[in-house]
Amino acid sequence: MYTTKSGQCWDEAAKAVYGNEKYAGVLMQANRRQLSVFVFPEGIKLETPEIKQETAGGALPWRTM
């Protein structure tokens, strides 16, 4: 669980949780009720699922198909 800070966007929350903005989609998928929010107010609780390991070579799974 992650609690947003005032003014954060999805990518900033992803960086705070996972260390990289590229995981914003993971947060968005897990928090569909909040998808209409672009800039968060203080105190929104977001689910923070574990991220799956990237495949060998650093390619994301959907790029190796």
C-alpha positions as CSV (number, residue, x, y, z in Angstrom):
1,M,0.0,0.0,0.0
2,Y,1.3,3.5,-0.9
3,T,-0.2,6.8,0.2
4,T,0.0,9.6,-2.3
5,K,1.5,13.0,-1.8
6,S,-0.3,16.1,-3.0
7,G,0.5,16.9,-6.6
8,Q,1.8,13.4,-7.5
9,C,1.0,11.9,-10.9
10,W,1.0,8.1,-11.6
11,D,4.6,8.1,-12.8
12,E,5.9,9.9,-9.7
13,A,4.0,7.4,-7.5
14,A,5.5,4.5,-9.5
15,K,9.0,5.9,-9.0
16,A,8.4,6.3,-5.3
17,V,7.1,2.7,-5.0
18,Y,9.2,0.8,-7.5
19,G,12.1,3.1,-8.2
20,N,11.2,3.7,-11.8
21,E,8.4,5.6,-13.6
22,K,8.1,2.8,-16.2
23,Y,5.9,0.9,-13.7
24,A,3.1,3.5,-13.7
25,G,1.0,1.0,-15.7
26,V,1.3,-1.6,-12.9
27,L,-0.1,0.9,-10.4
28,M,-2.8,1.9,-12.8
29,Q,-3.9,-1.7,-13.4
30,A,-4.1,-2.4,-9.7
31,N,-6.0,0.8,-8.9
32,R,-8.6,1.1,-11.7
33,R,-11.0,3.1,-9.5
34,Q,-8.5,5.9,-9.5
35,L,-7.9,6.0,-13.3
36,S,-9.8,9.3,-13.7
37,V,-7.2,11.0,-11.4
38,F,-4.3,12.7,-13.2
39,V,-2.9,14.6,-10.2
40,F,-3.4,13.1,-6.8
41,P,-4.4,14.9,-3.7
42,E,-2.6,14.0,-0.4
43,G,-3.6,10.7,1.2
44,I,-5.0,8.5,-1.6
45,K,-4.2,4.8,-0.8
46,L,-2.9,2.9,-3.8
47,E,-2.5,-0.9,-4.0
48,T,1.1,-1.8,-4.9
49,P,1.4,-5.3,-6.4
50,E,4.7,-7.0,-6.8
51,I,6.1,-6.6,-10.2
52,K,7.1,-9.6,-12.3
53,Q,10.8,-10.0,-13.1
54,E,11.9,-8.8,-16.5
55,T,13.0,-11.4,-19.0
56,A,16.7,-12.0,-19.7
57,G,18.4,-9.1,-21.4
58,G,16.1,-6.6,-19.8
59,A,13.3,-6.8,-22.4
60,L,9.8,-6.4,-21.1
61,P,7.7,-9.6,-21.5
62,W,5.3,-8.2,-24.2
63,R,8.3,-7.2,-26.3
64,T,9.6,-10.7,-26.5
65,M,6.5,-12.3,-27.9
